[in-house]
């Protein structure tokens, strides 16, 4: 009887491992690998549970569970904000080392935290960093495969409208989509370019980092909630999402206070084709207008990864159908 129970437990947890193991994530940004926002996001994604793979094994007839985290961070060694889709081979660190002295002067062009090999820096641009994560850093932890999804950000400051063209956070998400990996770029109003070591001290910047991280984790869980495969993808090919949060201040210091709204990147003109019909209209609000509203709102725009512009209504509808129960109206 005891052996039978253990076997049933084994197969149950093995099944859980298969499901959870599907959510393999590369995390990146443009503010640098040691900034508070991205490290808070890393923690939030791991704590969410969908990105943890559990394995049961027997030792002396006692079941043991081994947990393997399924998030790999691959970000610039230094702040590379505003570098868009720039790309260049990584180079050896200079006399200042990585940002916030997180790696020493003369450190190798790529490297990892001595205590956690899943935390990687790349001394180059965000586009270069995310490609390194997809092709080099992640596969050893993902059974030789690349990630299922890429999270870029959350950026310190919003990336709205035409600003997406120069954003390194958006550039990294677009690069992932062009590499065949569905992705999202998260950005938020406010926040500070401070070290992750400040997260242990209560402050406005810590609150912002933690709220944005919780929002990013919640959104990622919602998007990945539906089982995905090559025939049922997370997003259509060459598509990324641009998500922006209002400031985590006033009544918006709790992630549960936020509502996500489907938006467009650029304002429509008289000749712009209709958007997907939702919230009683075939014209989506702009992301700028939604984030500027009184209240706690986050915009969700569907982006062509090549042009960094808006997409047709059919593509918007794909995302709407994925997130219909998660999205709100203004």
C-alpha positions as CSV (number, residue, x, y, z in Angstrom):
1,X,0.0,0.0,0.0
2,X,2.8,2.4,1.0
3,X,4.6,1.8,-2.3
4,X,1.4,2.3,-4.3
5,X,0.7,5.7,-2.6
6,X,4.3,6.8,-3.3
7,X,4.0,5.8,-6.9
8,X,0.8,7.8,-7.2
9,X,2.4,10.8,-5.6
10,X,5.3,10.4,-8.0
11,X,3.2,10.4,-11.1
12,X,1.1,13.3,-9.8
13,X,4.1,15.5,-9.2
14,X,5.7,14.4,-12.4
15,X,2.5,15.7,-14.2
16,X,2.7,18.9,-12.4
17,X,6.4,19.2,-13.4
18,X,5.5,18.9,-17.1
19,X,2.8,21.6,-16.9
20,X,4.9,24.1,-14.9
21,X,8.0,23.3,-16.9
22,X,6.3,24.7,-20.0
23,X,6.6,28.3,-18.7
24,X,10.3,29.0,-19.3
25,X,11.0,32.7,-19.1
26,X,13.9,34.9,-20.0
27,X,13.8,38.2,-18.2
28,X,15.6,41.3,-19.5
29,X,15.5,45.1,-19.5
30,X,17.4,48.2,-20.5
31,X,18.1,49.7,-17.1
32,X,20.7,47.1,-16.2
33,X,20.9,43.7,-14.5
34,X,21.3,45.1,-11.0
35,X,18.6,47.7,-11.0
36,X,15.8,47.3,-8.4
37,X,12.9,47.0,-10.8
38,X,14.2,43.9,-12.7
39,X,15.3,42.1,-9.6
40,X,11.9,42.7,-8.0
41,X,10.3,41.3,-11.2
42,X,12.6,38.3,-11.1
43,X,11.5,37.5,-7.5
44,X,7.8,38.1,-8.4
45,X,7.9,35.7,-11.3
46,X,9.6,33.0,-9.3
47,X,7.2,33.5,-6.4
48,X,4.2,33.2,-8.8
49,X,4.7,29.5,-9.0
50,X,3.9,28.9,-12.7
51,X,7.6,29.1,-13.5
52,X,8.7,26.5,-10.9
53,X,9.3,22.9,-11.9
54,X,8.8,20.2,-9.2
55,X,10.4,16.8,-9.3
56,X,9.7,14.0,-6.8
57,X,12.3,11.4,-6.1
58,X,12.5,8.7,-3.4
59,X,15.3,8.5,-0.9
60,X,15.2,5.8,1.7
61,X,11.5,5.3,0.8
62,X,10.8,8.9,1.7
63,X,9.5,11.3,-1.1
64,X,11.6,14.3,-1.7
65,X,10.7,17.3,-3.9
66,X,13.4,19.1,-5.9
67,X,12.4,22.6,-7.2
68,X,14.0,24.0,-10.3
69,X,13.3,27.6,-11.0
70,X,12.5,28.4,-14.6
71,X,13.4,32.1,-14.9
72,X,16.8,33.2,-16.4
73,X,17.7,36.9,-16.3
74,X,19.9,38.3,-19.1
75,X,20.3,42.1,-19.0
76,X,22.9,44.8,-19.8
77,X,25.8,45.2,-17.4
78,X,25.1,48.9,-17.3
79,X,22.1,51.3,-17.8
80,X,21.4,51.2,-21.6
81,X,18.2,53.2,-21.6
82,X,17.2,54.8,-24.8
83,X,19.3,52.6,-27.1
84,X,16.3,51.2,-29.0
85,X,17.3,48.2,-31.2
86,X,21.1,48.9,-31.2
87,X,23.2,45.8,-31.2
88,X,26.9,45.1,-30.8
89,X,29.2,42.3,-29.6
90,X,29.7,42.4,-25.8
91,X,33.0,43.8,-24.6
92,X,35.1,43.5,-21.5
93,X,34.0,45.8,-18.7
94,X,35.9,49.0,-18.2
95,X,37.3,50.6,-15.1
96,X,33.9,51.1,-13.5
97,X,32.8,47.5,-13.8
98,X,29.0,46.8,-13.9
99,X,26.4,49.2,-12.5
100,X,26.3,49.7,-8.8
101,X,29.6,47.8,-8.5
102,X,27.8,44.6,-9.2
103,X,30.8,43.2,-11.1
104,X,34.4,44.3,-10.9
105,X,36.5,46.4,-13.3
106,X,37.8,44.3,-16.2
107,X,35.1,41.7,-15.7
108,X,34.4,39.4,-18.8
109,X,32.1,40.7,-21.5
110,X,29.4,38.3,-20.2
111,X,29.0,36.8,-16.7
112,X,26.7,35.7,-13.9
113,X,26.2,36.3,-10.2
114,X,28.6,34.0,-8.3
115,X,25.7,32.8,-6.1
116,X,23.1,32.4,-8.8
117,X,24.0,31.4,-12.4
118,X,20.5,32.4,-13.6
119,X,21.3,36.1,-13.1
120,X,23.4,37.1,-16.1
121,X,24.9,40.4,-17.4
122,X,25.9,41.2,-20.9
123,X,28.1,44.2,-21.5
124,X,26.2,45.5,-24.5
125,X,22.8,46.7,-25.6
126,X,19.4,45.3,-24.5
127,X,18.9,43.6,-27.9
128,X,22.2,41.9,-27.6
129,X,21.5,40.9,-24.0
130,X,18.1,39.3,-24.7
131,X,19.5,37.3,-27.7
132,X,22.3,36.1,-25.4
133,X,19.7,35.0,-22.9
134,X,17.6,33.2,-25.5
135,X,20.4,31.5,-27.3
136,X,23.2,31.0,-24.6
137,X,22.2,31.7,-21.0
138,X,18.8,30.0,-20.9
139,X,19.2,26.6,-22.7
140,X,21.4,25.0,-20.0
141,X,18.6,25.5,-17.5
142,X,15.8,24.7,-20.0
143,X,16.9,21.2,-21.1
144,X,18.8,22.6,-24.1
145,X,15.9,24.6,-25.4
146,X,15.1,28.3,-25.5
147,X,12.4,30.1,-23.5
148,X,8.7,30.0,-24.1
149,X,8.3,33.7,-23.3
150,X,10.4,36.8,-22.7
151,X,9.6,39.5,-20.2
152,X,11.3,42.9,-20.7
153,X,11.3,45.3,-17.8
154,X,9.7,46.9,-15.9
155,X,11.3,50.0,-17.2
156,X,12.0,53.0,-15.0
157,X,9.6,55.4,-16.7
158,X,6.8,54.9,-19.3
159,X,7.4,54.0,-22.9
160,X,4.3,55.4,-24.7
161,X,3.5,56.4,-28.3
162,X,6.5,57.3,-30.4
163,X,8.9,56.8,-27.4
164,X,8.7,53.1,-28.2
165,X,11.0,53.7,-31.2
166,X,13.9,54.6,-28.9
167,X,13.2,52.4,-25.9
168,X,15.7,49.7,-25.1
169,X,13.1,47.8,-23.1
170,X,10.7,47.7,-26.1
171,X,13.7,47.0,-28.4
172,X,14.5,43.9,-26.4
173,X,10.9,42.6,-26.5
174,X,10.8,43.2,-30.2
175,X,14.0,41.3,-30.7
176,X,12.6,38.4,-28.9
177,X,9.5,38.3,-31.1
178,X,11.7,38.5,-34.2
179,X,13.7,35.5,-32.8
180,X,10.4,33.6,-32.6
181,X,9.8,34.1,-28.9
182,X,6.6,35.8,-27.8
183,X,7.2,38.7,-25.5
184,X,6.0,41.7,-23.5
185,X,7.6,45.0,-22.6
186,X,6.6,46.4,-19.2
187,X,7.2,50.1,-18.3
188,X,5.9,52.2,-15.4
189,X,5.6,55.9,-14.5
190,X,8.1,56.9,-11.8
191,X,10.5,54.6,-10.0
192,X,14.2,55.1,-9.6
193,X,17.4,53.9,-11.1
194,X,18.7,52.3,-7.9
195,X,20.4,49.1,-6.9
196,X,18.4,46.0,-6.1
197,X,20.2,46.1,-2.7
198,X,17.7,49.0,-1.8
199,X,14.7,46.6,-2.0
200,X,15.2,45.6,1.7
201,X,14.6,49.2,2.8
202,X,11.0,50.7,2.7
203,X,10.9,53.6,0.3
204,X,8.9,55.1,-2.6
205,X,11.2,53.4,-5.1
206,X,10.8,50.0,-3.3
207,X,7.0,50.4,-3.4
208,X,7.1,51.2,-7.1
209,X,9.4,48.3,-7.9
210,X,7.3,45.8,-5.9
211,X,3.9,47.0,-7.3
212,X,5.2,46.9,-10.9
213,X,6.7,43.5,-10.3
214,X,3.4,42.2,-9.0
215,X,1.5,43.7,-12.0
216,X,4.0,42.1,-14.4
217,X,3.7,38.7,-12.8
218,X,-0.1,38.9,-12.8
219,X,-0.2,39.9,-16.4
220,X,2.2,37.1,-17.4
221,X,0.2,34.5,-15.6
222,X,-3.0,35.7,-17.3
223,X,-1.4,35.5,-20.8
224,X,0.1,32.1,-20.2
225,X,-3.0,30.7,-18.4
226,X,-4.2,29.0,-21.6
227,X,-2.2,26.0,-22.7
228,X,0.1,26.8,-25.6
229,X,1.8,25.0,-28.4
230,X,3.0,25.5,-31.9
231,X,-0.5,25.2,-33.2
232,X,-1.9,27.4,-30.4
233,X,0.7,30.1,-29.8
234,X,0.9,32.6,-26.9
235,X,1.0,35.4,-29.5
236,X,1.0,35.5,-33.3
237,X,4.4,35.5,-35.0
238,X,6.4,38.8,-34.8
239,X,4.1,40.3,-32.2
240,X,5.0,41.8,-28.9
241,X,2.9,43.6,-26.3
242,X,3.7,47.1,-24.9
243,X,2.3,47.4,-21.4
244,X,2.5,50.6,-19.4
245,X,1.5,51.3,-15.8
246,X,0.4,54.6,-14.1
247,X,2.5,55.7,-11.2
248,X,2.4,53.5,-8.0
249,X,1.4,56.4,-5.8
250,X,-1.6,57.6,-3.9
251,X,-4.3,55.0,-4.2
252,X,-2.2,52.9,-6.6
253,X,0.3,51.4,-4.2
254,X,-1.4,48.0,-4.4
255,X,-1.3,46.0,-7.6
256,X,-4.9,44.9,-7.0
257,X,-6.0,48.5,-7.6
258,X,-5.0,48.4,-11.2
259,X,-7.1,47.7,-14.3
260,X,-5.6,46.7,-17.6
261,X,-7.1,48.3,-20.8
262,X,-6.5,47.3,-24.4
263,X,-5.1,50.3,-26.3
264,X,-3.3,51.3,-29.4
265,X,0.2,52.9,-29.6
266,X,-0.4,55.8,-31.9
267,X,-3.4,58.0,-32.4
268,X,-5.6,57.0,-35.3
269,X,-6.3,59.3,-38.2
270,X,-9.3,59.6,-40.4
271,X,-7.9,57.0,-42.7
272,X,-6.8,54.5,-40.1
273,X,-8.8,51.2,-40.4
274,X,-11.1,50.2,-37.5
275,X,-9.6,48.6,-34.5
276,X,-11.1,45.4,-32.9
277,X,-14.5,46.2,-31.3
278,X,-14.5,46.2,-27.5
279,X,-15.9,48.3,-24.8
280,X,-18.6,49.5,-27.3
281,X,-16.3,51.0,-29.8
282,X,-14.2,50.0,-32.8
283,X,-11.5,52.6,-31.9
284,X,-9.2,51.7,-29.1
285,X,-7.9,54.5,-26.8
286,X,-4.3,55.4,-27.1
287,X,-1.9,54.1,-24.4
288,X,-1.0,57.7,-23.5
289,X,-4.6,58.6,-22.8
290,X,-5.3,55.6,-20.6
291,X,-2.2,55.9,-18.4
292,X,-3.0,59.6,-18.0
293,X,-6.5,58.9,-16.6
294,X,-7.4,59.5,-13.0
295,X,-7.1,56.2,-11.3
296,X,-4.9,53.1,-11.5
297,X,-4.7,52.0,-15.1
298,X,-2.3,50.0,-17.2
299,X,-2.4,50.1,-21.0
300,X,-1.9,47.0,-23.2
301,X,-1.0,47.7,-26.8
302,X,-0.4,45.0,-29.5
303,X,2.8,45.8,-31.4
304,X,4.4,44.8,-34.7
305,X,7.9,43.8,-33.6
306,X,9.5,45.0,-36.9
307,X,7.8,48.4,-37.3
308,X,7.1,49.0,-33.5
309,X,3.7,50.2,-34.6
310,X,0.1,49.2,-34.3
311,X,-1.4,46.1,-35.9
312,X,-4.6,45.2,-37.7
313,X,-7.9,44.4,-35.9
314,X,-7.5,40.6,-36.4
315,X,-4.3,40.6,-34.4
316,X,-5.7,42.8,-31.8
317,X,-8.7,40.4,-31.5
318,X,-6.3,37.5,-31.0
319,X,-4.9,39.2,-27.9
320,X,-8.4,40.4,-26.8
321,X,-9.6,36.8,-26.9
322,X,-6.6,35.6,-24.8
323,X,-7.2,38.3,-22.1
324,X,-10.9,39.1,-22.4
325,X,-11.7,38.2,-18.8
326,X,-8.6,40.0,-17.6
327,X,-9.1,43.3,-19.4
328,X,-11.3,46.2,-18.4
329,X,-12.9,49.3,-19.9
330,X,-12.1,52.8,-18.8
